[in-house]
C-alpha cells in the first residue's frame, strides 16, 4: 500500500511545510511535537459547524477544540443545527453556541454570528460543511475576517441522494471562492479538490488525529472465542451495512463464532427497519447486535477484537479507523478514499474491495483465522497511529495553516 506522497505547496505567498511522508516522518523527534507553554493571549478562531450529529467530523472538531490552544489558538464553535454536538462534545459549554437555521435559506443567523465575531474579537473563521461554508462566506464579507474550509468528505459523493449531493457541491463551489485556505483530511480528497479546479496553492492536507487509548490485552485473547467484531458509524446507506451483513451471512454457513456489534444511531428509522429485515431474512439474529449511539466509543472498542468499516464511498479519513488503531484493534475496511492512507493491508489490518460481500467475507475470515497474526496487526496499528495520527500532530498542522493565512491577510 503506497505511503503519503510528499508535497510542497504554497498557501498565499507563504511556503507551507511539505506534507510529510510516512518514511520521512519517522525522523521526527519529540522536539517536533513539544507543546509550547500556553500563551497569555490566544488568537481566537470561530468554527462554524452543522452540529446535528456527533460522528467523525465532529470528533475532529472536538479534538481541535482541545488541542489548538497548545499552539496559540482558541477554538470556539457555532452550531447551525441543534443536535448531538452540544450534548456530546466535552468542551466547556461556554465555548459552544447554537444559532439554529430553520432551513437552508434561513440567513437570519448571519447578523447574529457577525455580531459575535465582532464583539468577541475573533481573528479567523473555520467552516466544516457546505452549509457552514455558505454562512462563513457571508460572515467573512461583513466582518472582513479571513476564513478556512475543512474538507472532511467528498461533497459530490457524500450521500445516496443525488440531488442533495449536487446542491451541496454547488453551494461549496460558490462559497469557497472567498476562502483563504482549504484543509483536506486526506491526499485523496486533495486530489479531488484539484480535479475540481481549486488552486493547489490554497490546499494543504492535514490528516485526522485521535487521542491515545489504552491498548487491548492481545495476549489474554489469543485462545479466546468467539470473535467480537464491531462496526462503529452513523448508520446510513453509504456505510455499506448491507454488504457487511451479506458477508456475515456467507460466513455463517460454515462458522458461527463471529459476532457483529453495530454501534451507532441510524440516520432514519426507515433505514433501521430495512437493516433489521435483512438480519431476519438471513437468520443472523443470534450473530448481530444493534447497540445504538454511544458517547463512549473507546469503551466499545475495548470490548472488540476488530473493527469492520465496509464503506461504499464518501470517506475522507475515518476517525473510527484511527480510534481502533489507537486501541490496537486490527481493522478490516474497504479501499475508499483516504482509508488506505492510514491502513496498510496485511500490516495494520486488511483492505477489502468496496461493494463486494465475497471479498469482505474473505478478509474477515482471514482476520479471524490466526490469533497470532491478529495480535501482530493490532500492535502494528497502534504504533502507526501513535506515530502519524495523533490529535497533537493534527492541531499543530492546522495551527500552521492559520498562521500563514493570518500573516498573508495582515500583509495586504
C-alpha positions in Angstrom: 0.0 0.0 0.0 1.5 3.4 -1.0 2.7 5.9 1.5 1.6 9.6 1.6 3.1 11.5 -1.3 5.2 14.5 -0.2 4.1 17.8 -1.5 5.4 21.4 -1.2 2.5 23.8 -1.7 2.2 27.5 -1.2 -0.7 29.0 0.7 -0.9 32.6 -0.3 2.6 33.9 -0.5 3.9 31.7 2.3 5.5 28.3 1.9 3.7 25.6 3.6 5.9 22.8 5.0 5.7 19.7 2.8 3.2 17.0 3.7 5.4 14.5 5.5 5.6 11.1 4.0 5.4 8.1 6.3 9.1 7.3 5.6 10.2 10.9 6.3 8.1 11.3 9.4 10.0 8.5 11.1 12.8 11.1 11.5 10.5 13.3 13.7 11.7 13.5 17.3 9.9 14.5 20.5 11.0 18.1 20.0 8.9 18.4 16.8 5.7 17.9 18.8 6.7 19.6 22.0 3.8 21.6 23.2 4.8 25.2 23.9 3.7 26.9 27.1 0.2 28.3 26.6 0.4 32.0 25.7 -1.4 34.6 27.8 -3.5 35.8 24.9 -4.7 33.2 22.4 -5.7 34.0 18.8 -9.4 33.3 18.6 -10.9 31.1 15.9 -14.6 30.7 15.4 -15.6 27.3 14.0 -18.9 27.3 12.2 -20.3 23.7 12.0 -23.6 21.9 11.4 -23.7 20.3 14.9 -26.6 17.9 14.1 -24.6 14.7 14.6 -21.6 13.7 16.7 -19.7 11.5 14.2 -16.2 11.5 12.6 -16.1 15.2 11.5 -17.4 16.3 14.9 -14.7 14.3 16.7 -12.1 16.2 14.6 -13.7 19.4 15.6 -13.7 18.5 19.3 -10.0 17.4 19.0 -9.1 20.8 17.6 -11.1 22.5 20.4 -9.0 20.6 22.9 -5.5 21.0 21.4 -5.3 24.2 19.4 -4.7 26.3 22.5 -1.4 24.5 22.9 -0.3 26.1 19.7 -1.6 29.6 20.2 -5.3 29.4 19.2 -8.6 29.1 21.0 -11.3 27.4 19.0 -14.9 28.2 19.8 -18.0 26.8 18.0 -21.2 27.9 16.5 -23.7 25.1 15.6 -26.2 25.8 12.8 -28.4 23.0 13.9 -29.5 21.9 17.4 -28.2 18.4 17.8 -25.8 15.9 19.3 -22.7 18.2 19.2 -23.9 20.3 22.0 -24.9 17.3 24.0 -21.9 15.1 23.4 -18.9 17.4 23.0 -16.8 17.5 26.1 -15.6 21.1 25.6 -16.7 23.7 28.1 -20.3 24.8 27.3 -19.3 28.4 27.1 -17.3 27.6 24.0 -20.3 26.3 22.1 -23.1 28.4 20.7 -26.2 27.3 18.9 -27.8 29.5 16.3 -30.2 27.1 14.6 -31.2 27.6 11.0 -34.8 26.7 10.2 -33.8 25.9 6.6 -31.0 26.3 4.1 -32.5 29.6 3.1 -32.6 30.9 6.7 -29.9 33.6 6.7 -31.1 35.3 9.9 -28.2 33.6 11.7 -25.7 35.7 9.7 -26.1 39.0 11.5 -26.1 37.2 14.8 -22.9 35.3 14.1 -21.4 38.5 12.7 -22.2 40.3 15.9 -20.5 37.6 18.0 -17.4 37.6 15.7 -17.0 41.3 16.1 -17.8 41.6 19.8 -15.7 38.7 20.9 -12.7 39.8 18.7 -12.3 36.6 16.6 -9.4 36.7 14.1 -10.4 33.8 11.9 -13.4 31.7 10.8 -13.2 28.0 10.1 -16.1 26.2 8.3 -16.5 22.4 8.0 -19.6 21.7 5.8 -21.2 23.2 2.6 -23.9 24.8 4.8 -21.4 26.3 7.2 -19.2 27.4 4.3 -22.1 29.4 2.9 -22.6 31.1 6.3 -18.9 31.6 6.9 -18.5 33.4 3.5 -21.4 35.8 4.4 -20.0 36.5 7.8 -16.5 37.0 6.4 -17.8 39.5 4.0 -19.4 41.5 6.8 -16.5 41.3 9.2 -13.5 41.3 6.8 -12.2 38.2 8.6 -10.4 35.5 6.6 -11.8 32.0 6.7 -10.7 28.4 6.2 -12.6 25.5 4.9 -12.1 21.9 6.1 -12.9 19.2 3.6 -13.9 16.1 5.6 -15.5 14.0 2.8 -16.2 14.3 -1.0 -19.2 16.5 -1.2 -20.3 15.2 -4.6 -20.5 11.7 -3.2 -21.4 12.3 0.4 -24.8 10.5 0.3 -27.0 8.3 -1.9 -29.3 11.3 -2.6 -28.0 12.7 -5.8 -29.9 16.0 -5.7 -28.6 16.7 -2.2 -25.0 15.9 -3.4 -25.5 18.2 -6.4 -26.9 21.0 -4.2 -24.1 20.7 -1.6 -21.4 20.6 -4.3 -22.8 23.7 -5.9 -23.0 25.6 -2.5 -19.5 24.5 -1.8 -18.1 25.8 -5.1 -19.8 29.2 -4.8 -18.9 29.7 -1.2 -15.2 28.7 -1.5 -14.2 31.5 -3.9 -13.6 33.8 -0.9 -11.9 31.3 1.5 -8.2 31.8 2.1 -7.2 28.2 2.6 -8.6 24.7 2.2 -7.6 21.8 4.5 -8.3 18.3 3.2 -8.1 15.3 5.6 -6.5 13.0 3.1 -4.4 13.2 -0.1 -7.3 11.5 -1.8 -9.6 14.5 -1.1 -6.8 16.9 -2.0 -6.6 15.3 -5.4 -10.4 15.6 -5.8 -10.3 19.3 -5.0 -7.5 19.7 -7.5 -9.7 18.0 -10.2 -12.5 20.4 -9.4 -10.1 23.2 -10.3 -9.0 24.6 -7.0 -5.6 26.2 -6.9 -3.0 23.9 -5.3 -1.6 27.0 -3.6 -4.7 27.1 -1.4 -4.7 23.4 -0.5 -3.0 21.5 2.4 -3.5 18.0 3.6 -3.8 17.7 7.4 -4.6 14.1 8.3 -7.1 13.4 11.1 -5.8 12.5 14.5 -7.1 10.9 17.7 -6.2 10.8 21.3 -4.2 7.8 22.7 -6.3 5.0 24.0 -5.4 2.1 26.4 -4.3 -0.9 24.3 -6.4 -4.1 24.4 -4.6 -7.1 26.1 -3.7 -9.1 23.0 -2.1 -12.0 24.9 -5.1 -12.7 27.0 -7.3 -13.1 24.0 -5.1 -15.5 22.0 -7.3 -18.5 22.8 -10.5 -16.5 23.0 -13.6 -17.4 21.0 -16.0 -16.3 19.6 -14.7 -13.3 17.7 -16.2 -10.0 18.6 -16.3 -7.6 15.6 -17.8 -4.2 15.5 -18.9 -1.5 13.1 -19.0 2.0 14.6 -20.7 4.6 12.4 -23.7 6.8 11.8 -25.6 4.0 10.0 -26.7 5.2 6.6 -26.7 3.6 3.1 -23.2 4.7 2.0 -21.6 3.0 5.0 -22.3 -0.5 3.5 -24.1 -2.1 6.3 -26.0 -4.4 3.9 -22.7 -5.5 2.4 -21.4 -6.4 5.8 -24.5 -8.3 6.7 -24.3 -10.3 3.5 -20.6 -11.1 4.2 -21.6 -12.4 7.7 -24.4 -14.5 6.1 -21.8 -16.0 3.7 -19.5 -16.8 6.7 -22.4 -18.2 8.8 -22.7 -21.2 6.5 -19.5 -22.7 7.9 -18.7 -20.8 11.1 -20.9 -19.3 13.8 -18.1 -18.0 16.0 -18.1 -14.4 14.6 -20.4 -11.9 16.4 -21.0 -8.4 15.0 -22.0 -5.4 17.0 -23.5 -2.5 15.0 -22.6 0.6 17.2 -24.2 3.9 16.2 -27.5 5.5 15.5 -29.4 5.2 12.3 -29.8 8.2 10.0 -33.5 7.3 9.6 -36.0 4.9 11.2 -36.9 3.5 7.8 -33.2 2.6 7.1 -33.0 0.9 10.5 -36.2 -1.1 9.7 -34.6 -2.1 6.4 -31.5 -3.4 8.2 -33.5 -5.3 10.8 -35.4 -7.0 8.0 -32.2 -8.1 6.4 -31.0 -9.6 9.7 -34.1 -11.6 10.0 -34.1 -12.7 6.3 -30.6 -14.1 6.6 -31.2 -15.6 10.1 -28.5 -13.5 11.8 -30.4 -12.6 14.9 -28.0 -14.6 17.2 -24.9 -13.1 15.5 -25.7 -9.4 15.3 -26.4 -6.8 18.0 -27.7 -3.3 17.4 -26.2 -1.2 20.2 -27.3 2.3 19.1 -25.5 5.5 19.6 -22.7 5.8 22.3 -20.7 8.8 23.6 -18.0 6.4 24.8 -16.6 4.9 21.6 -13.3 3.8 23.4 -15.2 1.6 25.8 -17.0 -0.1 23.0 -13.7 -0.6 21.1 -12.2 -2.2 24.2 -14.7 -5.0 24.0 -14.0 -5.8 20.4 -11.4 -8.0 18.6 -11.6 -6.0 15.4 -13.3 -3.1 13.6 -15.0 -3.5 10.2 -15.8 -0.5 8.1 -17.4 -1.6 4.8 -18.0 1.9 3.4 -19.1 2.2 -0.3 -17.9 5.7 -0.8 -17.8 9.1 0.9 -15.0 8.7 3.4 -12.3 11.3 3.9 -10.1 9.7 6.6 -12.4 7.8 9.0 -11.9 8.7 12.6 -13.2 5.4 13.9 -10.4 3.6 11.9 -7.8 5.8 13.7 -9.5 5.2 17.1 -9.5 1.4 16.5 -5.8 1.6 15.6 -5.2 3.6 18.8 -6.7 0.8 20.8 -4.6 -1.8 19.0 -7.5 -3.3 17.1 -6.9 -4.6 13.6 -9.2 -3.1 11.0 -11.0 -4.6 8.0 -12.0 -1.7 5.8 -12.8 -1.0 2.2 -10.4 0.8 -0.2 -12.4 4.0 -0.2 -10.8 7.5 -0.4 -8.4 8.1 2.4 -8.7 4.9 4.4 -5.7 3.2 2.7 -3.6 6.2 3.6 -3.8 5.1 7.3 -4.3 1.4 7.0 -1.6 -0.9 5.4 -3.0 -4.1 4.0 -1.7 -7.1 5.9 0.3 -5.0 8.3 -2.3 -3.0 10.4 -5.4 -4.7 9.1 -6.9 -5.8 5.8 -8.3 -3.8 2.9 -11.3 -5.2 1.0 -13.0 -4.2 -2.2 -16.0 -2.0 -1.8 -19.4 -3.3 -2.7 -18.1 -6.9 -2.7 -19.6 -9.1 0.0 -17.5 -12.1 -1.0 -14.2 -10.3 -0.8 -15.2 -8.7 2.5 -16.1 -12.1 3.9 -12.8 -13.5 2.8 -10.9 -10.6 4.6 -12.9 -11.1 7.8 -12.2 -14.9 7.7 -8.5 -14.1 7.2 -8.6 -11.8 10.2 -10.3 -14.4 12.3 -8.2 -17.3 11.2 -5.0 -16.7 13.1 -4.8 -15.1 16.6 -1.0 -14.6 16.4 -1.3 -12.7 13.1 -4.2 -10.8 14.6 -2.2 -9.7 17.6 0.8 -8.6 15.4 -1.5 -6.5 13.2 -3.0 -4.9 16.3 0.4 -3.9 17.7 1.4 -2.5 14.4 -1.8 -0.5 14.0 -1.3 1.1 17.5 2.3 2.0 16.7 1.3 3.6 13.4 -1.4 5.7 15.0 0.9 7.0 17.7 3.5 8.0 15.1 1.3 9.6 12.5 -2.3 10.2 13.5 -2.5 12.0 16.9 -4.6 15.0 17.8 -1.4 16.9 18.6 0.0 16.4 15.1 -3.3 17.4 13.6 -3.7 20.5 15.7 -0.1 21.6 15.1 -0.5 21.4 11.4 -3.9 23.2 11.4 -2.2 26.0 13.5 0.4 26.3 10.8 -2.3 26.9 8.2 -3.9 29.5 10.5 -0.6 31.4 10.9 0.1 31.6 7.2 -3.4 32.7 6.4 -3.3 35.4 9.1 0.2 36.5 8.0 -0.9 36.8 4.4 -4.0 38.7 5.4 -2.1 41.2 7.6 0.5 41.7 4.8 -2.2 43.1 2.5 
